[in-house]
Amino acid sequence: MVINEYCIAEEFLKRHHEAISTFQRCCADSQQFANLAKTLKYRQVETNVEELLRKPIERFQCNALVLHDLKNCTPTSHKDFDLVVKSLNIAKNFLDVCSGSRNNNVEDSRHLVKNGIVVIKSEKDRKLRHIFLFNDVLVCCKQKISSARSHRLTYEVKWYIPLCDLKLEDKFSAQEEKQADIRHQEEISSLKKELVKLQKELKEEMQKVKAADSQVLTHRQNRPLEYVRKKLAEQEAKLLVASPHLQLKLLNQANQKAFVLLMASDYERTNWKSTISGLLGKANPPAKLSLADVTNLINSQRIPKLLGSALDSNDISLEEERLNGNLNVVIHKLQGLREEADAFCSVEVDSFGHFFTKAKTNRLKGREPSWNEEFDIDLEGAQSMHILCYKIGSHTDSLLGKCSLFLHKEWITEDFQNKVISLGNELLLTVSLKYTSPEKLKRMASSVKSDVFGVKLERIVKKEGRQVPLIVAACTEEIERRGLKDVGIYRVSGLSSEIQRLKKVFNKNSSEGIAGLASADTNVLTGLVKLFFRELPEALFTDLGYPEFVKGIGLTDPDTKERFLVGQLVGLPSCNYATIMHVLNHLVKVSQNEEANKMSLANLATVFGPTLLRPAEKDQMANGMESLFCHGAREVILQTTILLYFLNLMTKNYNFPLPKSAK
């Protein structure tokens, strides 16, 4: 609409090429002019005249790309669809006119379609690269910061493939992807822990700067802040390199060179694959491209930086942007199918940028499948959720549609929010979402009469006449019998309705509950185990003992740490100790099938750490230990680390002594 209202915009863009040439000529003629042009400040950020001249072009190009994506995601029946198409046509025609005013050749018709950070896999290592996809060529670059002060980016071209020579390899090894994921899980867990620590340090340093008024701080006084920013950016890059494991293979048919791109989620891989496939049929041989031509092309794009966000962050609430706690997701129904399909939905949620499949609906056949299935998803440093809908085929599942949702507290509330989302291809999916923060996940005694859930552990075992609760022993036995090789065991959520149904059965009659375990889905069984421990009025490791475990895990001397932590463990009540040992043994058995289920000890500790160690809210306040019970990601990492320590001892066949209460 700006194009129609303000003719000055058209005039500016038509003369943009001439303006850039004039500016460059002036810089060459006068060094004083060149120096002045490079020392400008725009909104407190160092820039130069050339960058400012390019900003309007970038804005119009960006708007055109946004309108293109919006058109693909808007159903044709939507009241705004015609307006979106009209706006897109105006933007395209306008840019074409401006492009034609310079020269009507291949270079002028070339435009950027998609770009992003990916990991390139080689035989020996992984490399973080920036991929630029134009309408006629795909370029892989190494991203560099040319100036320590301005953080301006330049790109070193590593390779490029004209689209007329590019072939997508559809075949990939699922087993190879699983192995890659397994190998990097321990590294990913360690990187997450360090990332949370650096986020805390950055927040503290930025608060210091804000309190001292950064306008009067010297460069030396700002050094700690810049150092932490740099370390955080490095840590983010390491996590980006370690996380992806899903392959997208590219072949340059001209020289038969193959490249493997690694993606963090099936959503991301599908996006790249569909975009490239859509361009391949339209690709014409480009004008002869040299390495210098491609380098100039890339460095003229002025792409906003996608890597190293910590370097530019002026927001001290970095950690708050990521969600921890629980997310209840209800998948209701799918509308818009043109024919009957046997379909299911998959939900991916990220943890510090690394996506995991968290839930899958049952398969349902029909023109408008209505699942109405609810899932309880644990969040750890989450920012995004992907929902993908698949059609089941005879040999492979085909993607019907997908969407990505940004998770933020402003729109995800403590009450269910109904939302109709577009999956593309005129498909609409109805979902409901409810978020529960870590602070609201309080342990409390059951308000209804019950013999199992929400009841103190001592009372349960006393009534049953055993040291390990029957529900825990029965569920873990059934899981070990038939579920140890299930991918994502304990990480993938089971149906909430089935978990709640079994909970009610156990609360009425444990014998009937045990009888129903044999026919239950393994993800329902794992969800039942987690729910039991989550609803204990007191943490399994006890609320009183938790501060001591926190103290012990912080000890630096290995022998002292071992004696202290084991001493705290054997000092617990006998039923707590026996149940902990049972759970540790069970989780070790699960991890021994890691090649099949992709659940390492670190993964299992992440799932169970908060469940077994998070204290009751009332005891946190009563004991005055607020400083030890930091909320959010730091709390999760702390509890995960404690549990992982004991799991590692268990794998070493550590000879745990009898609990003091049993002597």
C-alpha positions as CSV (number, residue, x, y, z in Angstrom):
1,M,0.0,0.0,0.0
2,V,3.0,2.3,0.6
3,I,3.9,1.8,-3.0
4,N,0.6,3.2,-4.2
5,E,0.4,6.1,-1.6
6,Y,3.9,7.4,-1.9
7,C,5.5,7.7,-5.3
8,I,8.7,8.8,-3.7
9,A,9.3,5.2,-2.7
10,E,9.2,4.1,-6.3
11,E,11.5,6.9,-7.4
12,F,14.0,6.0,-4.7
13,L,14.1,2.4,-5.6
14,K,14.4,3.0,-9.3
15,R,17.4,5.3,-8.7
16,H,18.9,3.1,-6.0
17,H,21.5,1.5,-8.2
18,E,22.6,5.0,-9.3
19,A,22.7,6.2,-5.7
20,I,25.0,3.3,-4.7
21,S,27.3,3.9,-7.7
22,T,27.5,7.6,-6.8
23,F,28.3,6.9,-3.2
24,Q,31.1,4.5,-4.1
25,R,32.6,7.0,-6.6
26,C,32.6,9.7,-3.9
27,C,34.3,7.4,-1.5
28,A,37.0,6.6,-4.0
29,D,37.5,10.3,-4.8
30,S,37.7,11.6,-1.2
31,Q,39.1,9.7,1.7
32,Q,37.7,12.2,4.1
33,F,34.2,11.6,2.7
34,A,34.8,7.8,3.0
35,N,35.8,8.1,6.6
36,L,32.8,10.2,7.5
37,A,30.5,7.8,5.7
38,K,31.8,4.9,7.8
39,T,31.5,6.5,11.2
40,L,27.7,7.3,11.3
41,K,25.4,6.2,14.2
42,Y,21.9,5.1,13.6
43,R,19.8,4.5,16.7
44,Q,22.9,4.1,18.8
45,V,24.3,1.5,16.4
46,E,27.4,2.1,14.2
47,T,26.6,1.9,10.5
48,N,27.6,3.6,7.2
49,V,25.8,5.5,4.4
50,E,25.9,2.5,2.1
51,E,24.0,0.3,4.6
52,L,21.4,3.0,5.1
53,L,20.9,3.3,1.4
54,R,20.2,-0.4,1.2
55,K,17.7,-0.5,4.0
56,P,14.6,0.4,2.0
57,I,15.4,-2.2,-0.6
58,E,15.8,-4.8,2.1
59,R,12.5,-3.8,3.6
60,F,10.5,-4.1,0.3
61,Q,12.2,-7.5,-0.5
62,C,11.4,-8.7,3.0
63,N,7.8,-7.6,2.8
64,A,7.4,-9.4,-0.5
65,L,8.8,-12.6,1.0
66,V,6.4,-12.3,4.0
67,L,3.4,-11.8,1.8
68,H,4.4,-14.8,-0.3
69,D,4.6,-17.0,2.9
70,L,1.3,-15.5,4.1
71,K,-0.4,-16.4,0.9
72,N,0.7,-20.0,1.2
73,C,-0.6,-20.2,4.7
74,T,-3.9,-18.5,4.2
75,P,-6.9,-20.7,3.1
76,T,-8.5,-19.5,-0.1
77,S,-11.8,-19.3,1.7
78,H,-10.5,-16.8,4.2
79,K,-11.9,-13.3,3.9
80,D,-8.4,-11.7,3.6
81,F,-7.1,-14.1,1.0
82,D,-7.9,-11.8,-2.0
83,L,-6.3,-8.9,-0.2
84,V,-3.1,-10.8,0.5
85,V,-2.9,-11.9,-3.2
86,K,-3.5,-8.3,-4.4
87,S,-0.8,-7.0,-2.0
88,L,1.7,-9.7,-3.2
89,N,1.1,-8.9,-6.8
90,I,1.6,-5.2,-6.2
91,A,4.8,-5.8,-4.4
92,K,6.1,-8.2,-7.1
93,N,5.2,-5.9,-10.0
94,F,6.7,-3.0,-8.2
95,L,10.0,-4.8,-7.5
96,D,10.0,-6.1,-11.1
97,V,9.6,-2.5,-12.5
98,C,12.4,-1.3,-10.3
99,S,14.6,-4.2,-11.3
100,G,13.8,-3.6,-15.0
101,S,14.8,0.0,-14.7
102,R,18.4,-1.0,-14.2
103,N,19.0,-3.9,-16.7
104,N,16.7,-6.7,-17.8
105,N,19.2,-9.6,-17.5
106,V,19.6,-12.7,-15.4
107,E,21.4,-11.0,-12.6
108,D,18.6,-8.5,-12.1
109,S,15.9,-11.2,-12.0
110,R,17.8,-13.3,-9.4
111,H,16.3,-13.0,-6.0
112,L,16.7,-14.5,-2.6
113,V,14.0,-17.1,-1.7
114,K,15.2,-18.5,1.6
115,N,18.2,-18.4,3.9
116,G,19.2,-19.8,7.3
117,I,21.7,-21.5,9.5
118,V,22.3,-25.2,9.0
119,V,24.9,-27.8,9.9
120,I,26.9,-29.4,7.1
121,K,28.1,-32.9,7.8
122,S,31.4,-34.3,6.6
123,E,33.1,-37.6,7.2
124,K,35.2,-36.1,10.1
125,D,33.2,-33.3,11.6
126,R,30.2,-30.9,11.5
127,K,30.4,-27.3,10.4
128,L,27.9,-24.5,11.0
129,R,27.1,-22.8,7.7
130,H,24.7,-20.1,6.3
131,I,22.7,-21.3,3.3
132,F,21.4,-18.9,0.7
133,L,18.8,-20.2,-1.7
134,F,18.2,-18.0,-4.7
135,N,15.8,-18.8,-7.5
136,D,18.6,-20.2,-9.7
137,V,21.5,-21.1,-7.3
138,L,22.1,-22.4,-3.8
139,V,25.1,-21.1,-1.9
140,C,26.8,-22.3,1.2
141,C,28.8,-19.8,3.2
142,K,30.9,-19.5,6.3
143,Q,29.7,-16.5,8.4
144,K,32.3,-14.1,9.8
145,I,32.2,-10.9,11.9
146,S,34.5,-8.5,10.2
147,S,34.6,-5.9,12.9
148,A,34.7,-6.5,16.7
149,R,33.0,-3.2,17.4
150,S,30.3,-3.1,14.7
151,H,29.8,-6.9,14.5
152,R,29.3,-6.4,10.8
153,L,29.0,-9.8,8.9
154,T,30.8,-11.0,5.8
155,Y,30.5,-14.3,4.2
156,E,33.1,-16.7,2.8
157,V,31.6,-18.9,0.0
158,K,32.4,-22.5,0.6
159,W,30.5,-24.0,-2.3
160,Y,27.5,-23.3,-4.6
161,I,25.2,-25.4,-6.9
162,P,23.2,-24.0,-9.8
163,L,19.7,-25.3,-9.3
164,C,19.7,-26.7,-12.8
165,D,22.4,-29.1,-11.6
166,L,21.0,-29.8,-8.1
167,K,19.3,-33.1,-7.2
168,L,17.6,-33.8,-3.9
169,E,18.3,-37.3,-2.6
170,D,15.1,-38.5,-1.0
171,K,16.7,-41.7,0.5
172,F,18.3,-41.4,3.9
173,S,19.2,-43.8,6.6
174,A,16.8,-43.6,9.6
175,Q,19.2,-45.8,11.6
176,E,22.1,-43.5,10.8
177,E,20.1,-40.5,12.0
178,K,19.3,-42.3,15.3
179,Q,23.0,-43.2,15.8
180,A,24.0,-39.5,15.2
181,D,21.4,-38.4,17.7
182,I,22.6,-40.9,20.3
183,R,26.2,-39.9,20.0
184,H,25.5,-36.2,20.6
185,Q,23.0,-36.5,23.5
186,E,25.6,-36.3,26.3
187,E,27.3,-33.3,24.6
188,I,24.0,-31.6,24.2
189,S,23.1,-32.0,27.8
190,S,26.5,-30.5,28.9
191,L,26.1,-27.6,26.5
192,K,22.6,-26.8,27.8
193,K,23.9,-26.7,31.3
194,E,26.7,-24.3,30.4
195,L,24.3,-22.2,28.3
196,V,21.9,-21.6,31.2
197,K,24.9,-20.6,33.4
198,L,26.1,-18.1,30.9
199,Q,22.5,-16.7,30.4
200,K,22.4,-16.1,34.2
201,E,25.8,-14.3,34.1
202,L,24.8,-12.1,31.1
203,K,21.6,-11.1,32.9
204,E,23.6,-10.1,36.0
205,E,26.2,-8.1,34.0
206,M,23.5,-6.3,32.1
207,Q,21.7,-5.4,35.3
208,K,25.0,-4.0,36.6
209,V,25.4,-1.8,33.5
210,K,21.8,-0.6,33.7
211,A,22.2,0.3,37.4
212,A,25.5,2.2,36.8
213,D,24.2,4.0,33.7
214,S,26.1,2.6,30.6
215,Q,26.5,6.2,29.2
216,V,29.4,6.8,31.7
217,L,31.0,3.4,31.8
218,T,34.5,3.1,30.3
219,H,35.4,0.5,27.8
220,R,37.4,-1.4,30.5
221,Q,34.3,-1.4,32.8
222,N,32.2,-2.9,29.9
223,R,34.7,-5.7,29.3
224,P,33.0,-8.3,31.6
225,L,29.7,-7.8,29.7
226,E,31.3,-8.1,26.3
227,Y,33.2,-11.2,27.4
228,V,30.0,-13.0,28.6
229,R,28.2,-12.0,25.4
230,K,31.0,-13.5,23.4
231,K,31.1,-16.8,25.4
232,L,27.3,-17.1,25.2
233,A,27.4,-16.6,21.4
234,E,30.1,-19.3,21.2
235,Q,28.0,-21.7,23.4
236,E,24.9,-21.1,21.2
237,A,26.9,-21.9,18.1
238,K,28.2,-25.2,19.8
239,L,24.7,-26.2,20.6
240,L,23.5,-25.4,17.1
241,V,26.3,-27.6,15.7
242,A,25.6,-30.5,18.1
243,S,21.8,-30.6,17.9
244,P,20.7,-31.5,14.4
245,H,20.6,-35.1,13.2
246,L,17.9,-35.3,10.4
247,Q,19.5,-35.4,7.0
248,L,18.8,-33.6,3.7
249,K,21.1,-34.8,1.0
250,L,22.1,-32.6,-2.0
251,L,23.9,-33.8,-5.2
252,N,25.7,-31.6,-7.7
253,Q,25.1,-33.5,-10.9
254,A,27.7,-31.5,-12.7
255,N,30.6,-32.8,-10.6
256,Q,28.8,-35.6,-8.6
257,K,29.7,-34.0,-5.3
258,A,27.3,-34.7,-2.5
259,F,26.5,-32.6,0.5
260,V,24.6,-33.5,3.7
261,L,22.6,-30.8,5.5
262,L,21.6,-31.6,9.1
263,M,18.3,-30.3,10.4
264,A,17.1,-30.1,14.0
265,S,13.5,-31.0,13.2
266,D,11.4,-32.7,10.5
267,Y,9.5,-29.4,10.2
268,E,12.7,-27.6,9.2
269,R,13.8,-30.3,6.9
270,T,10.4,-30.4,5.2
271,N,10.4,-26.6,4.7
272,W,13.8,-26.7,3.0
273,K,12.9,-29.7,0.9
274,S,9.6,-28.3,-0.3
275,T,11.1,-24.9,-1.1
276,I,14.0,-26.4,-3.1
277,S,11.7,-28.8,-4.9
278,G,9.4,-26.0,-5.9
279,L,12.3,-24.1,-7.5
280,L,13.9,-27.1,-9.3
281,G,11.2,-27.3,-11.9
282,K,11.5,-23.6,-12.8
283,A,15.3,-23.3,-12.7
284,N,17.0,-22.1,-15.8
285,P,20.8,-22.3,-16.3
286,P,22.2,-19.1,-14.8
287,A,24.7,-16.9,-16.5
288,K,28.2,-18.2,-16.0
289,L,29.0,-17.7,-12.3
290,S,32.5,-17.5,-10.8
291,L,33.4,-17.7,-7.2
292,A,34.0,-13.9,-7.2
293,D,30.5,-13.3,-8.7
294,V,28.9,-15.5,-6.0
295,T,30.9,-13.8,-3.2
296,N,29.8,-10.4,-4.4
297,L,26.2,-11.6,-4.7
298,I,26.1,-12.9,-1.1
299,N,27.8,-9.9,0.5
300,S,25.5,-7.5,-1.3
301,Q,22.4,-9.1,0.4
302,R,22.8,-7.4,3.8
303,I,21.1,-10.3,5.5
304,P,20.1,-9.8,9.2
305,K,22.4,-11.8,11.4
306,L,21.0,-15.2,12.4
307,L,23.8,-16.3,14.5
308,G,25.3,-14.9,17.7
309,S,22.2,-13.2,19.0
310,A,23.8,-12.7,22.4
311,L,26.2,-10.2,20.8
312,D,23.3,-7.9,20.0
313,S,21.1,-8.5,22.9
314,N,20.1,-5.5,24.9
315,D,17.3,-7.4,26.7
316,I,18.2,-8.6,30.2
317,S,15.3,-11.0,30.2
318,L,16.9,-13.6,28.0
319,E,16.0,-16.6,30.2
320,E,12.3,-15.5,30.5
321,E,11.9,-15.8,26.8
322,R,12.3,-19.6,27.1
323,L,9.5,-21.5,28.8
324,N,9.9,-24.2,31.5
325,G,7.0,-26.1,33.1
326,N,4.2,-28.0,31.6
327,L,2.2,-27.5,28.4
328,N,-1.2,-29.2,27.9
329,V,-1.9,-29.7,24.2
330,V,-5.3,-31.0,22.9
331,I,-5.4,-31.9,19.2
332,H,-9.1,-31.6,18.3
333,K,-9.9,-32.0,14.6
334,L,-8.6,-31.5,11.1
335,Q,-10.7,-29.8,8.4
336,G,-10.0,-29.2,4.7
337,L,-9.0,-32.7,3.4
338,R,-10.1,-33.2,-0.2
339,E,-10.4,-36.9,0.2
340,E,-10.5,-39.5,3.0
341,A,-7.1,-40.1,4.6
342,D,-5.6,-42.3,7.3
343,A,-3.9,-39.5,9.3
344,F,-2.1,-38.6,12.5
345,C,-0.5,-35.6,14.1
346,S,3.0,-35.2,15.5
347,V,4.0,-32.5,18.0
348,E,7.6,-31.2,18.2
349,V,8.8,-28.9,20.9
350,D,12.3,-27.4,21.2
351,S,14.7,-27.4,24.1
352,F,17.2,-24.7,23.7
353,G,16.7,-24.9,19.9
354,H,17.0,-28.7,19.7
355,F,13.6,-30.2,18.7
356,F,12.1,-33.4,20.1
357,T,9.0,-35.3,19.1
358,K,6.9,-34.9,22.2
359,A,3.5,-36.4,21.3
360,K,1.7,-38.3,18.5
361,T,-2.0,-38.8,18.1
362,N,-3.5,-42.1,17.2
363,R,-4.1,-42.8,13.5
364,L,-7.7,-41.9,12.4
365,K,-9.3,-42.3,9.0
366,G,-11.8,-39.9,7.5
367,R,-12.4,-36.6,5.7
368,E,-12.5,-34.7,9.0
369,P,-10.6,-36.7,11.6
370,S,-11.5,-35.7,15.2
371,W,-8.9,-36.9,17.6
372,N,-9.7,-34.9,20.7
373,E,-6.6,-36.2,22.3
374,E,-4.8,-34.4,25.1
375,F,-1.1,-34.5,25.9
376,D,0.9,-33.2,28.9
377,I,4.3,-32.0,27.7
378,D,7.3,-31.1,29.9
379,L,9.0,-27.9,28.7
380,E,12.7,-27.2,29.2
381,G,14.0,-24.0,27.6
382,A,11.2,-24.0,25.0
383,Q,10.4,-21.3,22.5
384,S,8.7,-23.0,19.6
385,M,6.2,-25.8,18.8
386,H,5.8,-27.6,15.5
387,I,2.6,-29.5,14.6
388,L,2.9,-31.8,11.6
389,C,0.0,-33.8,10.0
390,Y,0.8,-37.0,8.1
391,K,-1.1,-39.3,5.8
392,I,-0.2,-43.0,6.4
393,G,0.9,-44.7,3.1
394,S,1.8,-48.3,2.2
395,H,5.5,-47.6,2.2
396,T,6.1,-44.2,3.8
397,D,4.1,-41.4,5.5
398,S,3.5,-38.3,3.4
399,L,3.2,-34.8,4.9
400,L,-0.3,-33.3,4.6
401,G,0.5,-29.9,6.3
402,K,2.5,-28.3,9.1
403,C,2.7,-25.1,11.2
404,S,5.0,-23.5,13.7
405,L,3.8,-21.7,16.9
406,F,6.0,-19.3,18.9
407,L,5.4,-20.2,22.6
408,H,5.0,-17.1,24.7
409,K,3.3,-16.4,28.1
410,E,1.4,-13.5,26.6
411,W,-0.9,-15.8,24.7
412,I,-0.5,-19.2,26.4
413,T,-2.3,-18.8,29.7
414,E,-3.2,-21.0,32.7
415,D,-6.6,-21.6,31.1
416,F,-7.2,-23.5,27.9
417,Q,-7.0,-21.3,24.8
418,N,-8.7,-22.7,21.7
419,K,-6.9,-21.9,18.4
420,V,-7.6,-22.7,14.8
421,I,-4.3,-22.9,12.9
422,S,-3.5,-23.2,9.3
423,L,-1.4,-26.1,8.2
424,G,-1.2,-24.9,4.6
425,N,-2.9,-26.6,1.6
426,E,-6.2,-25.2,2.9
427,L,-6.0,-27.4,6.0
428,L,-7.2,-26.1,9.4
429,L,-6.4,-27.8,12.7
430,T,-8.2,-27.0,15.9
431,V,-6.1,-27.2,19.0
432,S,-6.3,-26.1,22.7
433,L,-3.3,-25.0,24.8
434,K,-2.7,-24.4,28.5
435,Y,0.6,-23.5,30.2
436,T,1.6,-24.2,33.8
437,S,4.7,-22.4,35.0
438,P,7.3,-24.2,37.3
439,E,6.1,-22.0,40.2
440,K,2.6,-23.4,39.9
441,L,3.6,-27.0,39.8
442,K,3.2,-27.4,43.6
443,R,3.2,-30.7,45.4
444,M,0.2,-31.1,47.7
445,A,-1.7,-33.8,49.4
446,S,-4.7,-35.2,47.6
447,S,-7.9,-33.3,48.2
448,V,-10.0,-36.4,47.5
449,K,-10.0,-39.7,49.3
450,S,-7.3,-41.8,47.6
451,D,-4.9,-44.7,48.4
452,V,-2.3,-44.0,45.8
453,F,-2.0,-40.6,44.0
454,G,-1.3,-37.5,46.1
455,V,-0.7,-39.7,49.2
456,K,2.5,-39.7,51.3
457,L,4.9,-42.5,50.4
458,E,5.1,-43.8,54.0
459,R,1.4,-44.3,54.1
460,I,1.3,-46.1,50.7
461,V,4.0,-48.6,51.6
462,K,2.7,-49.2,55.1
463,K,-0.7,-50.1,53.7
464,E,0.7,-52.3,51.0
465,G,3.3,-54.0,53.2
466,R,6.2,-53.3,50.9
467,Q,9.0,-50.8,50.4
468,V,8.4,-49.9,46.8
469,P,4.8,-48.8,45.9
470,L,2.9,-51.4,43.9
471,I,2.1,-49.0,41.1
472,V,5.8,-48.2,40.5
473,A,6.9,-51.8,40.6
474,A,4.0,-53.0,38.3
475,C,4.4,-50.2,35.7
476,T,8.2,-50.5,35.5
477,E,7.9,-54.3,35.1
478,E,5.5,-53.9,32.2
479,I,7.6,-51.2,30.6
480,E,10.7,-53.5,30.8
481,R,8.7,-56.4,29.4
482,R,7.7,-54.6,26.1
483,G,8.7,-51.0,26.0
484,L,12.4,-50.7,26.4
485,K,13.0,-50.3,22.7
486,D,10.3,-47.7,22.1
487,V,11.8,-44.5,20.6
488,G,11.6,-41.6,23.0
489,I,10.4,-43.8,26.0
490,Y,9.6,-41.4,28.9
491,R,10.1,-38.4,26.6
492,V,7.1,-38.9,24.3
493,S,3.8,-38.1,26.1
494,G,1.0,-40.6,26.4
495,L,-2.7,-39.7,26.0
496,S,-3.7,-37.6,29.1
497,S,-7.3,-39.1,29.1
498,E,-5.9,-42.7,29.3
499,I,-3.4,-41.7,32.0
500,Q,-6.2,-40.0,34.1
501,R,-8.4,-43.1,33.6
502,L,-5.8,-45.4,35.0
503,K,-5.2,-43.0,37.8
504,K,-8.8,-43.2,38.8
505,V,-8.8,-47.0,38.6
506,F,-5.7,-47.2,40.9
507,N,-7.2,-44.8,43.4
508,K,-10.2,-47.0,43.7
509,N,-8.6,-50.5,43.5
510,S,-4.9,-51.2,42.8
511,S,-5.6,-54.7,41.7
512,E,-7.9,-53.5,38.9
513,G,-5.3,-50.9,38.0
514,I,-2.6,-53.5,37.6
515,A,-4.9,-55.7,35.5
516,G,-5.3,-52.8,33.1
517,L,-1.6,-52.2,32.5
518,A,-1.1,-55.1,30.1
519,S,-3.4,-53.5,27.5
520,A,-2.2,-49.9,28.0
521,D,0.1,-48.1,25.6
522,T,3.7,-47.9,26.9
523,N,3.7,-44.1,26.7
524,V,0.6,-44.1,28.9
525,L,2.5,-46.3,31.4
526,T,5.5,-44.0,31.5
527,G,3.1,-41.0,31.9
528,L,1.4,-42.8,34.8
529,V,4.8,-43.3,36.6
530,K,5.8,-39.7,36.1
531,L,2.4,-38.5,37.3
532,F,2.6,-40.6,40.5
533,F,6.0,-39.1,41.5
534,R,4.9,-35.6,40.4
535,E,1.8,-35.8,42.7
536,L,3.6,-37.0,45.8
537,P,3.0,-34.4,48.5
538,E,6.8,-34.5,49.2
539,A,9.6,-35.1,46.7
540,L,11.0,-38.6,46.6
541,F,14.4,-37.3,47.6
542,T,12.5,-35.4,50.4
543,D,12.1,-31.7,50.8
544,L,14.3,-31.6,53.9
545,G,17.1,-33.4,52.1
546,Y,17.0,-31.4,48.9
547,P,19.2,-28.4,50.1
548,E,21.9,-31.0,51.2
549,F,21.8,-32.6,47.8
550,V,22.2,-29.2,46.2
551,K,25.1,-28.5,48.5
552,G,26.8,-31.8,47.7
553,I,26.5,-31.5,43.9
554,G,28.5,-28.3,44.2
555,L,31.5,-29.8,45.9
556,T,34.6,-29.9,43.7
557,D,36.6,-32.8,45.3
558,P,35.3,-36.0,43.7
559,D,35.9,-38.2,46.8
560,T,34.3,-35.7,49.1
561,K,31.3,-35.3,46.8
562,E,30.8,-39.0,46.6
563,R,30.9,-39.6,50.4
564,F,28.6,-36.6,51.0
565,L,26.0,-37.4,48.4
566,V,25.9,-41.1,49.1
567,G,25.7,-40.3,52.8
568,Q,22.7,-38.1,52.2
569,L,21.0,-40.8,50.1
570,V,21.4,-43.6,52.7
571,G,20.1,-41.2,55.3
572,L,16.7,-41.0,53.7
573,P,13.7,-43.0,55.1
574,S,13.9,-46.7,54.0
575,C,10.9,-46.5,51.7
576,N,12.3,-43.4,49.9
577,Y,15.7,-45.1,49.6
578,A,14.2,-48.4,48.3
579,T,12.0,-46.6,45.7
580,I,14.9,-44.4,44.5
581,M,17.1,-47.5,44.0
582,H,14.3,-49.2,42.1
583,V,13.9,-46.2,39.8
584,L,17.6,-45.9,39.3
585,N,17.9,-49.6,38.3
586,H,15.0,-49.2,36.0
587,L,16.3,-46.1,34.2
588,V,19.7,-47.8,33.8
589,K,17.9,-50.7,32.0
590,V,16.2,-48.2,29.8
591,S,19.5,-46.5,28.9
592,Q,21.0,-49.9,28.0
593,N,18.7,-49.9,25.1
594,E,19.7,-46.4,24.0
595,E,20.6,-47.5,20.5
596,A,16.9,-48.4,19.9
597,N,15.1,-45.9,22.1
598,K,17.4,-42.9,21.8
599,M,17.2,-42.2,25.5
600,S,20.6,-41.7,27.2
601,L,21.1,-41.4,30.9
602,A,21.3,-37.6,30.4
603,N,17.9,-37.6,28.6
604,L,16.3,-39.7,31.4
605,A,17.8,-37.5,34.1
606,T,16.4,-34.5,32.3
607,V,12.9,-36.1,32.3
608,F,13.0,-37.4,35.9
609,G,15.2,-34.8,37.7
610,P,12.5,-32.3,38.5
611,T,9.9,-35.0,39.0
612,L,11.9,-36.7,41.7
613,L,13.6,-33.8,43.3
614,R,11.5,-30.6,43.0
615,P,10.5,-29.7,46.6
616,A,7.0,-28.7,47.8
617,E,6.5,-24.9,47.5
618,K,5.5,-24.5,51.1
619,D,8.7,-26.0,52.4
620,Q,10.8,-23.8,50.1
621,M,9.3,-20.8,51.8
622,A,9.1,-22.2,55.3
623,N,12.8,-23.1,55.4
624,G,13.9,-19.7,54.0
625,M,15.9,-21.4,51.3
626,E,14.6,-19.2,48.4
627,S,18.2,-18.7,47.1
628,L,18.6,-22.4,46.6
629,F,15.3,-22.9,44.8
630,C,16.0,-20.7,41.7
631,H,13.2,-21.1,39.2
632,G,13.2,-21.9,35.5
633,A,16.0,-23.6,33.6
634,R,18.6,-23.3,36.3
635,E,16.4,-25.3,38.7
636,V,15.8,-28.0,36.1
637,I,19.5,-28.3,35.3
638,L,20.4,-28.5,39.0
639,Q,17.9,-31.3,39.7
640,T,19.0,-33.1,36.5
641,T,22.6,-33.0,37.5
642,I,21.9,-34.5,40.9
643,L,19.9,-37.4,39.5
644,L,22.5,-38.0,36.7
645,Y,25.2,-38.3,39.3
646,F,23.5,-41.2,41.0
647,L,22.6,-42.8,37.6
648,N,26.3,-42.7,36.7
649,L,27.2,-44.3,40.0
650,M,24.7,-47.1,39.3
651,T,26.2,-47.8,35.9
652,K,29.6,-48.3,37.6
653,N,28.1,-51.0,39.9
654,Y,28.6,-48.8,42.9
655,N,28.0,-50.7,46.1
656,F,25.4,-48.6,47.9
657,P,25.2,-49.3,51.6
658,L,22.0,-50.0,53.4
659,P,19.9,-47.0,54.5
660,K,20.5,-45.9,58.1
661,S,16.8,-46.4,58.9
662,A,17.1,-50.1,58.0
663,K,20.1,-50.8,60.3
